[in-house]
Amino acid sequence: AQSVAQPEDQVNVAEGNPLTVKCTYSVSGNPYLFWYVQYPNRGLQFLLKYITGDNLVKGSYGFEAEFNKSQTSFHLKKPSALVSDSALYFCAVRPSGSNDYKLSFGAGTTVTVRA
Amino acid sequence: ETGVTQTPRHLVMGMTNKKSLKCEQHLGHNAMYWYKQSAKKPLELMFVYSLEERVENNSVPSRFSPECPNSSHLFLHLHTLQPEDSALYLCASSQDLGGYTEAFFGQGTRLTVV
């Protein structure tokens, strides 16, 4: 069975500084990897995904993530964080086999960007 | 807006009540999902529908009963709930089941069982 670990419950950064949210995964075979963001009292919004090819994936709102197969990681990054990036971030994984549709989520990382 | 709408946004119900959560999507998606979100825990997949057929019932107690009357609508019927069922219930849809298609989520229904 697949799983996702987000080792940090909380990440605090100052506005303008780089932001990194860590994610490691476990899956049989090759993964499809996703990042979602959840603002207070809202549902999850899709940020970006890795399917295949280039290990650096660019997504919405200036976010990017780097797929590292040897380290089974898919860390989310933003070069310069904004206060408005404060939210709950979820990493998710699904096996790339066509018969497996289950999307497994991490427990989430709360990001706080201080002005 | 993601194109997935959930009603009501908030619901308080007693343990003996019967209520229903509604989800609607007009994205032309073929798969719909119910998730339960509790604080500090990963999202729990409850039910999955593909082309209006249930394909997943993830060991969910029978006090939760899903219904998918057509490809655009999904309901979650609730009865005799317990206080530990209090959570944010999220509906999601995706173009197809599985693969690399991302899911689109509604804003959720915040359920409180008293």
Interface residues (C-beta under 8 A of the other chain):
Chain A: V4 D9 Y32 F34 Y36 N41 R42 G43 L44 Q45 F46 K49 I51 F90 R94 S96 S98 N99 D100 Y101 K102 L103 S104 F105 G106 A107 G108
Chain B: T2 V4 Q6 A31 K40 K41 P42 L43 L45 V48 V55 E56 L90 A92 L97 G98 G99 Y100 E102 A103 F104 F105 G106 Q107 G108 R110
